[in-house]
């Protein structure tokens, strides 16, 4: 009997240890108001500067969301996308998908201001995360408490840039998102950021003129939208020399609120008026189509789930503790690495 009780006690202790290990493994290393003592007004200054910039350019939240996504998808949310290329190393920033990133100068201004007030305290990774969070709120999304405490990465290499592109199928994009521990549902929710997105015509021209080599428009695109976009995105060589050779359009082209992060994007998806093939593909799988319809009918659910998905995204691959560094300038590391 004593032997049996002893073995049972050992088993319970082992089980408890395993459960504790799981809790510690799953727990985020970040915390709310990480800078409350070291730089108590950090979030206040980030918000003020972002608010001023967005008042001058309401499209900026879309740029910040894209910048944040491109950072987190490569090496995690460590601000590696902010680093400039250096002799002997071409950085992520110069990869083709990143050449049109926006918001870099805003991050520079915030960093310079915080360095004056709290030198060497607030990371560029946290500045980007906080600025994006504030941009979401300013564009009509839900406010969310954002854990901070990220540190900045030391490595940024162009050859590591492998982002899911706008022409992927939903299934292929879901695999890419799974590689950073994001689910199909979370991917579908985060694509809602395209409600405020702006894109260059070059990224979807094939859908208008030569879809999959057919010489015809993409049959899954609303014909009226095809004609509208053809007027905004003429074939190269058919525009006057003084016209833009790569104009931009809204990713939710029929939205009455193109700078508002709302669920109208999903209405566009269901009406076959999405610009990107990946976005339009959401209408053709059971799970994503049902989610789109639910978000159209319950916009507050979208706003709440978007905030939740952003918090999870911003926990991907973070550096904390003694890993990485706190950059003095977001465009370069403090000391060159070997």
FENVEN-V361950 format. One record per residue. RES is the residue in one small letter. PHI is phi in degrees with one decimal (NA if undefined). OMEGA is omega in whole degrees, -180 to 180 (* if undefined). Layout:
RES_PHI_OMEGA ; RES_PHI_OMEGA
This chain:
x_NA_-179 ; x_-63.9_179 ; x_-63.2_180 ; x_-64.7_179 ; x_-65.1_179 ; x_-63.5_-180 ; x_-64.3_178 ; x_-63.9_179 ; x_-63.0_179 ; x_-63.6_180 ; x_-64.1_179 ; x_-64.6_178 ; x_-63.5_180 ; x_-65.2_178 ; x_-61.7_178 ; x_-62.1_179 ; x_-64.1_179 ; x_-65.5_179 ; x_-63.1_179 ; x_-63.5_179 ; x_-61.9_179 ; x_-63.6_179 ; x_-62.2_-179 ; x_-66.7_180 ; x_-68.6_-176 ; x_-79.7_-175 ; x_-67.4_178 ; x_-72.7_176 ; x_-77.2_-180 ; x_-90.5_179 ; x_-147.4_178 ; x_-65.8_178 ; x_55.0_179 ; x_-55.7_-175 ; x_-97.9_-174 ; x_-61.4_178 ; x_-105.3_-175 ; x_-78.8_179 ; x_-157.1_-168 ; x_-60.5_-179 ; x_-101.0_-176 ; x_-56.9_-177 ; x_-67.2_178 ; x_-63.6_-179 ; x_-69.6_176 ; x_-59.5_-178 ; x_-60.8_-178 ; x_-62.8_-178 ; x_-69.3_178 ; x_-62.5_180 ; x_-59.5_179 ; x_-64.5_-179 ; x_-66.5_-178 ; x_-68.1_177 ; x_-63.6_179 ; x_-91.8_-179 ; x_-144.5_-177 ; x_-67.4_177 ; x_-84.1_-175 ; x_-61.6_178 ; x_-54.3_177 ; x_-63.8_178 ; x_-63.9_179 ; x_-66.4_178 ; x_-61.3_179 ; x_-66.4_178 ; x_-60.2_180 ; x_-64.5_180 ; x_-61.0_-179 ; x_-63.5_176 ; x_-72.3_-173 ; x_-66.0_-175 ; x_-74.3_180 ; x_-115.7_179 ; x_68.7_-179 ; x_83.6_-175 ; x_-81.4_-175 ; x_-123.7_179 ; x_64.0_179 ; x_-66.6_-180 ; x_-71.3_-179 ; x_-83.8_-175 ; x_-72.7_175 ; x_-78.8_173 ; x_-65.9_179 ; x_-128.6_177 ; x_-53.0_180 ; x_90.0_179 ; x_-149.3_174 ; x_-95.6_-172 ; x_-86.4_179 ; x_-52.8_-175 ; x_-54.5_-176 ; x_-96.2_172 ; x_-70.8_-177 ; x_-48.5_-179 ; x_-66.1_-175 ; x_-101.0_-175 ; x_-68.5_-180 ; x_-106.2_178 ; x_-64.7_180 ; x_-126.9_178 ; x_99.0_-177 ; x_-63.7_-179 ; x_-68.5_176 ; x_-62.0_179 ; x_-61.0_178 ; x_-60.6_-178 ; x_-65.5_180 ; x_-62.7_-180 ; x_-61.3_-180 ; x_-61.4_-180 ; x_-66.0_-179 ; x_-72.0_176 ; x_-66.0_176 ; x_-65.9_-173 ; x_-94.6_-176 ; x_-143.0_-172 ; x_-59.4_174 ; x_69.8_-175 ; x_-108.6_-172 ; x_-95.7_-177 ; x_-75.9_175 ; x_-67.1_178 ; x_-62.2_178 ; x_-72.0_178 ; x_-60.4_179 ; x_-62.9_-179 ; x_-64.0_-180 ; x_-69.2_179 ; x_-63.7_178 ; x_-65.7_178 ; x_-57.3_-180 ; x_-68.1_176 ; x_-64.4_177 ; x_-59.1_-179 ; x_-64.7_-178 ; x_-67.7_179 ; x_-96.1_174 ; x_101.6_177 ; x_-78.6_179 ; x_-76.3_172 ; x_-71.0_177 ; x_-143.7_177 ; x_-73.7_-174 ; x_-107.2_174 ; x_-62.1_180 ; x_-126.9_-176 ; x_121.8_178 ; x_-69.5_172 ; x_-117.4_-172 ; x_-91.6_178 ; x_-74.5_-178 ; x_-108.3_-173 ; x_-125.4_175 ; x_-149.2_-175 ; x_-128.8_-178 ; x_-60.3_-176 ; x_-69.5_179 ; x_-88.7_-177 ; x_-75.7_178 ; x_-143.4_-174 ; x_-100.9_174 ; x_-65.4_-175 ; x_-87.6_-176 ; x_-70.3_-180 ; x_-98.0_179 ; x_-67.7_170 ; x_-74.7_179 ; x_-61.3_-178 ; x_-66.4_179 ; x_-68.5_178 ; x_-65.0_179 ; x_-62.7_177 ; x_-63.4_179 ; x_-63.0_179 ; x_-67.9_178 ; x_-62.5_180 ; x_-66.4_175 ; x_-113.7_173 ; x_68.0_175 ; x_-108.9_-176 ; x_-83.3_176 ; x_-58.9_179 ; x_-62.6_179 ; x_-69.0_176 ; x_-60.5_180 ; x_-59.3_179 ; x_-68.6_-179 ; x_-67.2_176 ; x_-64.3_175 ; x_-61.4_175 ; x_-60.0_179 ; x_-68.6_173 ; x_-60.1_180 ; x_-113.8_-174 ; x_-81.5_174 ; x_-127.4_-178 ; x_-134.8_175 ; x_-83.7_-177 ; x_-57.2_-176 ; x_-58.3_-176 ; x_-78.2_180 ; x_-141.9_-177 ; x_-57.0_-178 ; x_-62.3_179 ; x_-67.9_-178 ; x_-90.5_-169 ; x_-122.9_-172 ; x_-152.4_-175 ; x_-69.6_179 ; x_51.7_175 ; x_74.5_-178 ; x_-84.5_-174 ; x_76.6_-178 ; x_-127.5_176 ; x_-67.1_176 ; x_-64.1_-178 ; x_-66.6_179 ; x_-83.3_179 ; x_-95.4_178 ; x_-52.8_-176 ; x_-56.4_179 ; x_-64.7_178 ; x_-67.4_177 ; x_-55.5_-178 ; x_-65.8_178 ; x_-63.0_-178 ; x_-71.6_177 ; x_-62.9_178 ; x_-67.9_-180 ; x_-85.7_-175 ; x_-127.4_179 ; x_-68.5_178 ; x_-60.8_177 ; x_-55.0_-180 ; x_90.9_-180 ; x_-107.9_-179 ; x_-112.7_176 ; x_-59.2_-176 ; x_-63.8_-179 ; x_-91.1_179 ; x_-93.1_178 ; x_-65.0_179 ; x_-84.7_178 ; x_-146.4_-179 ; x_-66.7_-179 ; x_-119.7_178 ; x_-137.1_175 ; x_-73.7_179 ; x_-75.3_171 ; x_-115.5_-165 ; x_-64.2_-179 ; x_-100.7_-176 ; x_-66.6_175 ; x_-76.3_-178 ; x_-130.0_-172 ; x_-66.3_178 ; x_-107.2_-179 ; x_-112.5_-180 ; x_-81.4_-180 ; x_-127.0_-175 ; x_-89.8_-180 ; x_-61.5_178 ; x_-51.8_-177 ; x_-72.3_173 ; x_-64.6_176 ; x_-60.3_179 ; x_-59.1_-177 ; x_-67.7_179 ; x_-91.2_-180 ; x_57.4_179 ; x_-121.1_176 ; x_-78.4_-177 ; x_-80.8_-177 ; x_-87.3_175 ; x_-57.0_180 ; x_-61.1_179 ; x_-61.4_-179 ; x_-64.3_180 ; x_-62.1_179 ; x_-61.9_-179 ; x_-80.5_-171 ; x_-115.6_170 ; x_-124.2_-172 ; x_-57.1_-175 ; x_-63.7_-175 ; x_-71.2_177 ; x_-65.3_179 ; x_-65.0_178 ; x_-64.1_180 ; x_-60.1_180 ; x_-64.0_180 ; x_-65.4_-179 ; x_-67.8_177 ; x_-63.2_-177 ; x_-80.2_-177 ; x_-131.7_-176 ; x_-59.4_179 ; x_-68.2_176 ; x_-64.7_177 ; x_-59.3_-177 ; x_-60.4_-179 ; x_-67.6_-179 ; x_-71.2_177 ; x_-63.7_179 ; x_-59.9_-179 ; x_-64.0_179 ; x_-66.9_178 ; x_-64.7_179 ; x_-60.9_179 ; x_-66.8_178 ; x_-57.4_-175 ; x_-75.3_175 ; x_-102.9_-177 ; x_-72.3_172 ; x_57.8_-176 ; x_-70.8_173 ; x_-100.0_-180 ; x_-140.7_177 ; x_65.1_-179 ; x_-102.2_179 ; x_-75.5_179 ; x_61.0_-179 ; x_-158.8_170 ; x_-106.2_-176 ; x_-65.9_173 ; x_-81.7_178 ; x_-135.6_-174 ; x_-67.1_-176 ; x_-90.9_180 ; x_-152.5_178 ; x_-76.4_-178 ; x_-67.0_179 ; x_-131.7_178 ; x_-57.6_177 ; x_-89.2_180 ; x_-74.5_*
